[in-house]
Amino acid sequence: MQSKQLAANLLLFDAEVKKGVKQAELLARAKDLGFSMVEVRREYFQDITAEIPEVKAQATALDLKLFYSVPDELFVAGKVNPKLTGYFEEGQQLGIEKIKFNIGDFANYQGELQRDFAPFLNQGIEVNIENDQTQTSGTLTPILTFLKAAVAADVDIRYVYDLGNWPFVGEDFLAGAKALAAYTRYIHVKDVTEKEGQPFVQPLDEGHLDWRQALAVLPKDVPVALEYPTDNDALIKAGLQKLLAL
């Protein structure tokens, strides 16, 4: 039985965002569709200073847990990203439970993880990295290298398994699930098909990824988010029901 902690990544409402709808306005819709958790996306804010309090107020009113997706890297040019402080300040203002980044240039990092990340790991926010769609931050070897280093340094940064990103880097989703299950604290599910020789994100069961097989080897007690763009609420409800049926 899979976890019933089901989240809506607001990529689901990408069509609305492109029309100018603000994230705060989408929270009630996510709640109405049956989600108890919502992952807001930093790149979706139009005026982040004005919108953060709106999102926070709406989430509180609707009793929604908030996660925060930040499309930036932990390491830039071999050093800890100086923008992290600002991202965590935003997270505190939002009242988030989880924040997600990509790894970035950990290969050239020469610092001490415990010392450098201490300011970020005592804020009551769970910190994770995700496999993205780049060779630097989305392939198994650099992800595993970083996570092993974090564990060895007793640094509480773990992993978001993104099922649909593996085809974009030419790696096997199931091998990734098996290798990274022990580090996984959050899961993104979507399907992928090929369009003109390129991976293309799809709703569940409309591509070629056996997402049920991946979930079978991943932790059962962590949140699972639907993350695919659609302008069809029926496809969102269908995805939710498929997760609930496991």
C-alpha positions in Angstrom: 0.0 0.0 0.0 1.5 3.3 -1.1 1.5 6.4 1.1 -1.7 8.4 1.0 0.3 11.6 1.4 -0.7 13.0 -2.0 0.6 16.3 -3.3 -0.1 18.5 -6.3 2.9 20.0 -7.9 1.5 23.2 -9.5 3.0 22.1 -12.8 -0.4 20.4 -13.1 -1.9 23.9 -13.7 0.8 25.1 -16.0 -1.8 26.3 -18.6 -3.5 28.5 -16.0 -0.1 29.9 -14.8 0.7 30.8 -18.4 -2.6 32.7 -18.6 -1.6 34.8 -15.6 -3.3 32.9 -12.8 -1.4 33.3 -9.5 -0.3 30.3 -7.4 -2.4 31.5 -4.5 -5.5 31.2 -6.6 -4.7 27.6 -7.5 -4.5 26.3 -4.0 -8.3 26.0 -3.5 -8.5 24.1 -6.8 -5.9 21.6 -5.6 -7.8 21.1 -2.4 -11.1 20.6 -4.2 -9.4 18.0 -6.4 -8.5 16.0 -3.3 -4.9 17.0 -2.4 -3.7 17.8 1.1 -0.3 19.0 0.0 0.8 21.5 -2.6 4.3 22.1 -4.1 4.6 25.7 -5.2 7.2 26.6 -7.9 9.5 29.6 -7.5 9.5 30.3 -11.2 5.7 30.6 -11.2 5.7 33.7 -9.0 5.0 36.9 -10.9 5.7 39.2 -8.0 7.2 37.0 -5.3 7.3 39.6 -2.5 3.6 40.3 -2.9 2.5 36.7 -3.5 4.3 34.8 -0.7 2.0 36.2 2.0 -1.0 35.4 -0.2 0.1 31.8 -0.7 0.8 31.4 3.0 -2.6 32.8 4.0 -4.5 30.6 1.5 -2.6 27.5 2.6 -3.3 28.1 6.2 -7.0 28.8 5.5 -7.3 25.6 3.5 -5.2 23.5 5.9 -2.7 22.6 3.1 0.9 21.6 3.7 3.3 23.5 1.4 6.5 22.3 -0.3 8.8 24.6 -2.3 10.4 23.8 -5.6 13.4 26.1 -6.3 15.0 25.7 -9.8 18.5 26.4 -8.6 21.5 24.5 -7.5 23.1 23.9 -4.1 26.6 24.3 -5.6 27.7 26.9 -8.1 31.3 27.0 -9.4 32.3 24.5 -6.6 30.9 26.7 -3.8 27.7 26.8 -1.8 25.2 28.9 -3.8 25.1 32.3 -2.1 21.4 32.6 -3.0 20.4 29.8 -0.6 19.9 32.2 2.3 17.3 34.1 0.3 15.5 30.9 -0.7 15.3 29.7 2.9 13.9 33.1 3.9 11.2 32.7 1.3 10.5 29.2 2.6 10.1 30.5 6.2 7.7 33.2 5.0 5.7 30.6 3.1 5.6 28.2 6.0 6.9 25.3 4.0 7.8 21.8 5.2 10.1 20.8 2.3 12.4 22.6 -0.1 13.9 21.1 -3.2 17.0 22.0 -5.2 19.3 20.5 -7.8 22.9 19.5 -6.9 24.9 21.6 -9.3 28.7 21.7 -9.2 29.4 19.4 -6.3 32.2 17.8 -8.2 34.5 20.8 -7.6 33.4 21.5 -4.0 36.2 21.5 -1.5 34.4 22.7 1.6 33.0 21.1 4.7 29.4 20.1 4.2 28.5 20.1 7.9 29.9 23.6 8.4 28.6 25.1 5.2 25.0 23.8 5.5 24.6 24.2 9.3 22.7 27.6 8.8 20.1 25.9 6.6 19.5 22.6 8.4 18.3 24.0 11.7 15.3 25.9 10.3 12.7 23.2 10.5 12.6 22.8 6.8 13.4 19.4 5.2 16.0 19.9 2.5 16.2 17.6 -0.6 17.8 17.4 -4.0 16.1 16.1 -7.2 17.3 14.4 -10.3 16.7 17.0 -12.9 17.0 16.8 -16.7 20.8 17.6 -16.9 23.8 15.4 -16.9 25.3 17.3 -14.0 22.4 17.0 -11.6 20.1 14.4 -13.1 22.2 11.3 -13.6 22.7 8.5 -11.0 26.4 8.8 -10.4 26.6 12.5 -9.2 23.4 12.1 -7.2 24.6 9.0 -5.4 28.1 10.6 -4.9 26.5 13.7 -3.2 24.0 11.8 -1.1 26.7 9.4 0.2 28.8 12.4 1.1 25.9 14.1 2.9 25.3 10.9 5.0 29.0 10.6 5.8 29.1 14.2 6.9 25.9 13.8 9.0 24.2 16.5 6.8 20.5 16.0 6.6 20.0 16.5 2.9 18.2 13.7 1.0 16.4 13.0 -2.2 13.3 13.6 -4.3 12.8 10.8 -6.8 11.5 12.2 -10.1 10.3 9.3 -12.2 9.8 11.3 -15.5 13.2 13.0 -15.6 15.3 9.8 -16.1 14.5 9.5 -19.8 15.7 13.0 -20.4 19.2 12.0 -19.3 19.2 8.6 -21.0 19.1 6.6 -17.8 16.8 3.8 -16.4 14.1 4.9 -14.0 14.0 1.6 -12.2 17.7 1.4 -11.7 17.5 4.9 -10.2 14.7 3.9 -7.9 16.5 0.9 -6.6 19.8 2.7 -6.1 18.2 5.8 -4.4 15.3 4.3 -2.5 17.2 4.5 0.8 17.6 8.3 0.4 14.1 9.1 -0.9 11.8 11.3 1.1 9.5 12.6 -1.6 8.4 11.2 -5.0 7.3 13.0 -8.2 5.3 10.8 -10.6 4.5 11.4 -14.3 4.7 9.4 -17.5 6.9 10.0 -20.5 6.5 9.2 -24.2 8.5 10.0 -27.3 7.7 12.8 -29.6 9.9 13.3 -32.6 12.6 11.3 -30.9 12.5 13.4 -27.7 11.0 12.6 -24.3 7.7 14.2 -23.7 5.9 14.4 -20.3 2.5 12.8 -20.1 -0.2 11.9 -17.5 0.1 8.5 -15.8 -0.5 5.5 -18.2 -0.2 7.6 -21.3 3.5 6.9 -21.8 5.9 4.0 -21.5 7.2 4.2 -17.9 6.0 1.5 -15.5 5.5 4.0 -12.7 3.8 1.3 -10.5 7.0 -0.7 -10.7 9.1 2.2 -9.6 6.7 3.0 -6.7 6.9 -0.7 -5.6 10.6 -0.3 -4.8 10.5 3.2 -3.3 9.5 4.0 0.3 5.8 3.7 1.0 5.6 6.3 3.8 6.7 9.5 1.9 4.6 12.0 0.0 3.9 11.4 -3.7 3.2 14.3 -6.0 1.5 14.3 -9.4 3.7 16.5 -11.7 2.6 16.8 -15.3 1.1 19.8 -17.2 -2.5 19.4 -18.2 -5.5 21.6 -18.7 -7.9 18.7 -17.9 -9.0 18.3 -14.3 -10.3 14.8 -15.2 -6.7 13.7 -15.9 -5.6 15.1 -12.6 -8.4 13.2 -10.8 -7.6 10.1 -12.7 -4.0 10.3 -11.7 -5.0 10.8 -8.1 -7.3 7.8 -8.2 -4.6 5.6 -9.6 -2.3 6.5 -6.7 -5.1 5.9 -4.2 -5.7 2.5 -5.8 -2.2 1.2 -5.1 
